[in-house]
Amino acid sequence: MNDLGTDIPATAYRRLVSRFERLAIIDEASAMLGWDQAAVMPEGGAAARGDQLATLAGVAHGMLAAPEVEEDLAAAEIAPPADPVERRNLALMRRAYRRATAVPADLVEAVARESAACETVWRGARRDADFAAVRPRLEVLLGLIREQAAALGATLGLSPYDALIDSYQPGITAAEIDPVFDRYEAFLRDHLATVEARQAGRMAGLPGTPPFAEAAQEALCRRLAERVGLDFRGARLDRSLHPFCGGTPTDIRITTRYDEADFASALMGVLHESGHGLYEAGLPRARARQPVGAAAGMAVHESQSLIVELQAARSDPFLRWLGPQLAAAFGQPPADFAPDRLAARLRRVERSFIRVEADEVTYPAHVILRFRLEAAMVAGDLAVADLPAAWNDGMRALLGIVPPDDARGCLQDIHWYAGLFGYFPSYTLGAMAAAQLMQAARRARPDIDAALAEGDFAPLRDWLRANVHGHGARYGFNELLVEATGKPLDPASFEAHLRARYLA
Amino acid sequence: MNDLGTDIPATAYRRLVSRFERLAIIDEASAMLGWDQAAVMPEGGAAARGDQLATLAGVAHGMLAAPEVEEDLAAAEIAPPADPVERRNLALMRRAYRRATAVPADLVEAVARESAACETVWRGARRDADFAAVRPRLEVLLGLIREQAAALGATLGLSPYDALIDSYQPGITAAEIDPVFDRYEAFLRDHLATVEARQAGRMAGLPGTPPFAEAAQEALCRRLAERVGLDFRGARLDRSLHPFCGGTPTDIRITTRYDEADFASALMGVLHESGHGLYEAGLPRARARQPVGAAAGMAVHESQSLIVELQAARSDPFLRWLGPQLAAAFGQPPADFAPDRLAARLRRVERSFIRVEADEVTYPAHVILRFRLEAAMVAGDLAVADLPAAWNDGMRALLGIVPPDDARGCLQDIHWYAGLFGYFPSYTLGAMAAAQLMQAARRARPDIDAALAEGDFAPLRDWLRANVHGHGARYGFNELLVEATGKPLDPASFEAHLRARYLA
């Protein structure tokens, strides 16, 4: 099923290759069940599905944390494979084993149980804008997360918070993120008001006239996904409450939701998820089901969705092509979808309380806030009781606005209440990496924009396949950027992108 | 997740309950992946899906055949649970363990590999009506099946063929089936011509006028499934090439296919699969995920689909209710769906070559033929080379017709070519059991037919829940019939049903 290890004499390494292949297959089964749960499962199946996913996770963990793995790793490390990609694969196996065995089983279970309990309480607390209702549960959960982070960090030689970041995006630390985010804060302080002022001076009518028929949106979404490069012989487009990309590299499952009052959300959702799907489909087949053949992390994944959605699909050339497509799809006059109108909808910048609704200029402020708060919580420097006030102070400092209640403040995102600490930075690291990759791609392939003006993603796609997708997890976050762009993360690319789009 | 074993002191038995629960959960995961494969998976996912299902099967087999299972079984059998249902559960665990360990792993793998290979060749052979093309592969496969049957039989104390029958329907043997099938052969010889003659004398026009819009068919199918008793909060209706019922008891997945030229195939398909689904949904929740809480076998399962499809849904009272529903669904005159017209379509009796298209009168002849041929093949009394001639002789003897080629003869069904020997009798045992159960149900609930005349399955459903579904696998085939109807399989009920419907 892949050609790793086939000519390696070291039996221990071959045994590991075979074990990790089985592990990956079980993870594929879980991924498909996860898609089913979100896209088609009737409510009656929920309890059984939870058991199925938990049992498969338990089987996979047992397979990964088995004593023979330590023996085989030790044996393989004495005589490592000659091929550098296989050496990296072996190192990633070691990392996976370390992570799986770093935290005692009872703590893993306690985190899973408390995460589920806290998330349930959070749903009610968010609805009622009642932080006090969930505070005790979040305190318990944070305590467990800090224990877990300390255990992971001790094993991996990282600080507790860095160990959590590493769970989602290997190859970058808080110390590297800090100055990048500080710099963006300064950029915002210097330019946000100007962006807003320019936008006010260029007011255009909104594109098109609702309703935008669901069937027309769906047909257009499929076409756009195909344009990006999804091949529906190995992919599906369905509906779910929250858009996502699931499935496996040969069976990509993207979802979106449709709003007849506004075509943009389904459209941009599908473009975003298509970027994720394209990455999965482009992972190196010869390394399939091995750690080195998987995606390089959540920030890299996000860079691939955002390079499609934000960099390419909201660019001037693409909007020029997109307008007539929208007009034809909805049977409305092409002039109603002129580039300035599309830009008025798709590039509107607005200080707002809700991260998931934020534009690309203010979005990083939401992430910077969460990054700082979660780092402080994990370090023990911020008590859960002080979170709402710290949140509001942070919003005031970063965007100059204060949410009217905690539902639009520290209760809005599921992450912390579901036990996900260390995930947030990936969103903005991904956005910045996308700008840096796009800059490098345009240098290497000057035909990218002309192609986008024809609705053609091929030049960009080819470059991404060769320089990002095809590497799998061979490189960590900054290493991959060095390989693809010649330097580690450099926030200047993202700033240059925003200057060109919003301040030119 | 179930209440088995919670107050049993025997630790060994409790460990087994917990292990079989995990096994059942893994089987649930496989069942959902199987549904996905047949109903929604894009072709690109096929290879990976095969790996996923094979890996989960391997995990489950490893869990079932582990040495600790033998130890726990032995310990639990020394001090068996006091409750008779739990004792039956323990016996079924022993049976599952015996079956899992009876056949050497290399033979299991060889059967799986040869089944896949033979099935692939069969597809081409059937298309080309070329038995010679698949003969060598079937010879190899039959050789392996005979080895497997011998090993299973030796372990279970059954003849090789009985051991295969027992794989699909425990609790009945070829020696018990033989006289039942012989008797039906005589019944056919005595009555088939009369049935055909009466039918010719009652010729009615076909119901309705095509096309029958797919959307209208689908909406009606959903309503009918709900009438049968499927609750779509825990079920779905989708499309697939061949109708089936998959999923799990709290997440039933039925499928059908639509033909705008003929509403009957989707409709009857959904009614049939709803019967299967109702059985799964009605299995005892308190025994969920234990061997004793599962379905009692394929023949019992088929009895539940056929009691809905053939006994209830093609009965006079139900057809009287169904006609106006069809007329309303398709916007056609009610008179066009009068009972005699519906009967002309839904109860047409016709000697034909193809089993899956056969009516309820001639269907058993197709099964009797296959039962006799496969018994002879497994016993070594019929060589694969002689199968086409034996098939044609059998068809001539049973139905007086001879297929013009092997595609409409011994190549028509996938079963043998996919390694399924011993499955066929279940179809007719199920049809006969359905008649016997319906007779007992009508005795116990004289309101069944009046309710069906209102499209109401409740009285029949309640009786089935109490007398069939709720027992799970507590009883074998004949034991269950004794429990529910007072006697083991008695072909007289099925004959009485046919006399009443076709000869009255």
Interface residues (C-beta under 8 A of the other chain):
Chain A: M1 R22 I25 I26 E28 A29 M32 L33 D36 V40 M41 P42 E43 G44 G45 A47 A48 R49 D51 Q52 T55 L56 V59 D231 F232 R233 G234 A235 R236 G247 T248 P249 T250 D251
Chain B: M1 R22 I25 I26 E28 A29 M32 L33 D36 V40 M41 P42 E43 G44 G45 A47 A48 R49 D51 Q52 T55 L56 V59 D231 F232 R233 G234 A235 R236 G247 T248 P249 T250 D251
